[in-house]
Amino acid sequence: MSKVLHSADLFSRLVKVTPYCLLALLTIPVLGGLMGVMLPAFGWAPALNKTNMSLAGFNVLWDTPGLSQMIGLSIRTGLISTLIAFALMIIMLAAFFNSVWLKRIEYVLSPILVIPHAAAAIAVSFLIAPSGLFTRLFSPWLTGWQLAPEGSLPYDAFGWSIIIGLVLKELPFLLLIALGILAQPELGKKLRMQHQIAINLGYYPMVAFFKVVLPNLYPLLRLPIFAVLAYASASVEMTLILGPNTPPTLAVAIMHWFNDVDLTLRIKASAGALLQLAITVGLLLIWLLLEKISAMIFSQSLINGRRHYAHQLVRAFTYIVTCVILVFIAAALIGLVFWSVAGYWRFPDTLPSSLVLLHFENAFTHIYTPLFNTLVVGVVSSGFATILVLLCLEAEQITAKPLAKWALLIIYLPLLVPSIAFLFGIVWLQQLLNSQHAFFNVIFVHLLFVLPYVFLSIADSYRRLDPRLARVAASLGSSPWKVFIQVKLPQLFAPILIAMALGLAISFGQYLSTQLAGGGRIATITTEAVTLANGASRRTSAVYAILQMGLPLLGFILAWGLPRYVFNNKQA
Amino acid sequence: MLANKFWQTLSRYSLCCVAFCICLIFSFKSLANTQLQSRWQQVESSGKDQSVYFYAWGGDAQINAYIQWAAEQVKAKYNIELVHIKLSDTSEAVSRVLAEKSANNHTQGSVDLIWINGANFAAMSKHGLLLKDWADKLPNFIYTNPENNPSVLFDFGLPTQGMEAPWGQASLTFYYDTLATSSPPQTLNKLLSWSKANPGRFSYPKPPDFLGMSFLKYALVVLHQHSDAMLQAKLNQPANDKNTAQVLDPLWTFLNKLHPNLWRNGEYFMQSGIQMRRLIDDTELSIGFTFSAPEVPAAVKRYDLPKSIRSYAMADGSLSNTHFVAIPYNASHQQSAQLVADFLLSPAAQAHKQKTAIWGDKTVLIQTSLSAEQQGLFKTVQPHPSALPLNSVKRTLSEPHPSWVEAINTGWETRYGASQ
C-alpha cells in the first residue's frame, strides 16, 4: 500500500513539473532565436564587424524596390488561401457529416498532408502550367499546339497559383484536425446526436451542421487555423516554386537576402524577418476581427428557426467543388507517379513515350542512411513530444488549472515566427553553447515544430475527456498513475496515434531546420529531396515525393487501423 | 709578375666565391624544398585517419557520384572519411561558418572543405573566413603551371592568396531544341533578333542566381567588345559611382530591347538553370545555357531533356572561369582537408573527372607539365551527340571584376525587380 502511495506521489510530482519543462524547452530556443534576429536587425552583428545599434537595416529594407508589392502578395495569398481552405473544409464537413463519404474523402486527401510542400508545388505546377497535363490532354488534336503555348499560370502576379497550392495542402490538414476532434468518443457522440435531433426537427442536414455542430466545433479549430494562417503568410517552399518573383512574397525575399553572398544583406534580412513577424501577427488579428464580425452577423440566424437556405444549390456547389478538388489531387498524384517512371515525355504527349525504373534505381542506391536518419529523428522527436504533451495535460487536470493564455501562446510561437529567421538565431545559439551533437541538435529543433502540432492534435480531446470515469476510478482506490495509464490513455488511443502520426509527418517534412541545426550532417529523405529538387529533374523529385509520402502514410494507416483492430477485437 | 699573381689569386677567390654562392643557392633551394616537403609530410602524417566534411552543391547526380568516387580513393589512400554534405546553395555553408565565427567558434568549425565560386570566395575572403597560404603549397599544384596560367591564382579577378585550390574549369555553353529551332543564334545580337522572331522562347534566370548573372556578364563583356580600351579596362577595375553608369548603360539598353520578347514577357524570371532545363524539356523554351556543359548530355541520358537537344558555344565568345575548393579558417580537420584538396588536383582525379561519362568537367592541369603517362590518362572517347563538340569554344571571355556583380544586381533589381 505504501509503495503504491509512494509511486503515486512521484508520478504526481513528476507530472506537475512537466509544464515548466515544456515551457522552458520552447521559450529558451525561441527567445534565443528571436534575439539572434533582433540584434542584427538593429545593426549588431559582430561577425560582420558591425557593433553600432541603428535602424540602418530598416532603412535599407524600406528602400527595397517593390516592398509594398511583396507585403501585399504575402497578405493576399496567406489570407485568401486560409479563407478558402477553411470554407471548403466547413462545407465539405457539413455536406458529408455522418456519411460514409467523409471517410472516403479523408482517405483521398490525407496523402496530400504528407507530401512535402516543395514536391506538392512541383506537382501542382505541372498541372496548371502551359505545358501541363491539362493542356496535353487537348493538344495537338484540338489546339494544334506542337510547342507549349504561352500562359500566365503559375507565377502569376496576383498569386492565384500560390493560393491553389496552399489550399490543396491546407485543406487536408484542417479536415484531419476536425475529424480528429470529432473522433473523440464523448464530443463526437454528443454532436452527432444533436445533429440528428436537429434533422428530426426538420432542419436540412447542412443547415443543422451550421447551426448545431459548427458553433461547438469552431473554438477547437481556432488554433489549427492560426497555425495554417501563419504558415501560409510566411511560407517559402510553395511560393518559391509557384509564385511570381518580380517581386516575390516577403518571406521568399527574406530567404534570398539571408542566402545572398553579400553578407551585409543579413542585416536587411533580419529587419525583414521582424516585418514578416508583424505581418503574420497582423493577419491573425484580422482573422479574429473577421470572427467577431461573422459572429455578430450570424448569431441571430442560429436561432431564427429557418430550416433551409437554398440547400439544393449549396449541396450541388459542394459536390462540384469536392469533385474538382478530388480530380485535381488525383491528377497531381497520377502525374507524380508518371514522372517517377517517365522516359522521354515531350509536349504534347499525354503519356510518357516509355516507362523506366532508372529514377527509382538511382534513388535507392543512396537511400539507406537518409532513411535511417529520418526514422530515428522522427520517432524520437514525435514520441518525446507526445509523452511530454500528455504529461502536461495530465498536470492540468491534477492541479485543476488550465495552462495560462501566455503559455499557450508560447507553444504556438514556433509556428508564428517565420522559421528561416528564427532558425538562423537558433543555430547561432547552438554555436554559443558549442554543441557538436548533430543528432541531438536536429531532434531538439524538430521538437519545436512537432510539439505544437502534437499539442494541437491531442489537447482538446484530453480536456474533453469525461471526468466522471477518472473520478469513479479514483474513488475505487486507483492511483493517479493507474488512472492515467489504464483509464485515460485507452480512451485517447485514436487521438494519440493520430498525433504521433502527425508528429512524424511534421518531422519527416522538415527541411530548413534539419539542414541548419544538423550543420547539414544529418541527411534525411527530405533534405535529399529538396537538394535534388533544386538541382535535378522533375523525375527525381517525383521519386522522392513518393518516398516521402510513403513513410508518413504508413504512420497514418497505423493510426487509423490500430484503433479499429483493437476495438473490433474487444467487441469480438 | 706581381700583378699576374694578384689576378690569379683573385680569379681563384672569385671562382671559389661563385662556387660557394652556387652552393649556397642550391642549399637554400633544397632547404626550401625540404621545408616544403617536411611541411607536406607533417600534413600527411597528421591529416590521416580522420573525417573531412566536404560542403558541396549536391544537385547533380553525376557530380555526387564523382565525389563518392573521390571519397573511396582518399579512404584507400589516407584512410580519410570524406563526407559529402549536399548543399542546395553554397551560401548555406557560408552562413554556417559566419554563424560559427560570430559565436567565437574559431577552431572547431563543422565545415572542413567547401566547393566555392567567385562570388562566395569574394564574400568569404572579405570577412576573413578562409584559411590562407596552403593551396599553392600542395604537391600537385605545380601541374597547374601557375607561372603561365594565372587562372588558377585569380578567382573573378581577385588573387586567391593560397586560400583556394583550383578544381575545374567551366565556360558558358548554350543548348537548343532542334525540333523547335533549326538555326540557333550564334552571337548576342542574333540572340536579340532571334527572340524577336520567336517571342517567349528564351529567358535567363533571375539574378543574383549564378547562371543568370553569368549571362548578364557575358552580355556586358560582348557589348563592350568594340568600346575603346579605356572603357573596356574599367571592367577589370572595381565598380564605383563614377564608372557604373558609363559601363552598364549599354547592358540596360540591350535588356530593354530584349525583355519584351522573353518568356512571360520578362515579367517572371526563372529561379535557376535547372528550372530553365525543365522548361526546355517542357518545350516552353527553345534555347538554354549552362555553365556545366556535360550536364546537357547527362540530362538527355537521364531522360530529363529530349533527344533533339544539341549544344554549342557562342561565336562572339564564351564566359569562362575556374572553380575552386577552399578550407574555412576554423575547420576542424585542416590537414585532412588539404590532403583531399591535393588528391582532387592529382592527374588521376582530374582525368577521371574530365571523362564525359563521369562528369566532363575540364581539368585545371596543363598538359605540358604532365608526364607522358599522366597525359595518357586524359585520352577522350566519342562524345554524346548532344554534348558540346570538342574545341568548339573559340574565344574565351574572362570574368569582370567581382564588384560588377553587385552593381549589375542592384541596377537590375531597380529596373526589372518590381514589374507593373
Interface residues (C-beta under 8 A of the other chain):
Chain A: A45 P46 A47 L48 P65 G66 Q69 A129 P130 S131 L147 A148 E150 S152 Y155 A157 L240 P244 N245 T246 P247 H256 F258 N259 D260 V261 D262 L263 A342 G343 Y344 W345 R346 F347 V356 L358 H359 N362 H366 F424 V427 W428 Q431 L432 N434 Q436 Q515 G519 G520 R521 A523 T527 E528 V530 T531 L532 N534 G535 A536 S537 R538 R539 T540
Chain B: Y53 Y55 W57 G58 G59 D60 A61 N64 V83 I85 K86 L87 S88 D89 S91 E92 A93 V94 S95 R96 L98 A99 E100 K101 S102 A103 N104 N105 Q108 S110 V111 A119 N120 A122 A123 K126 H127 A180 G200 R201 K206 P208 R264 E267 Y268 F269 Q271 S272 I274 R277 R278 L279 D281 D282 T283 E284 S286 A299 R302 Y303 D304 P306 K307 E406 E413 T414 Y416 G417 A418 S419 Q420
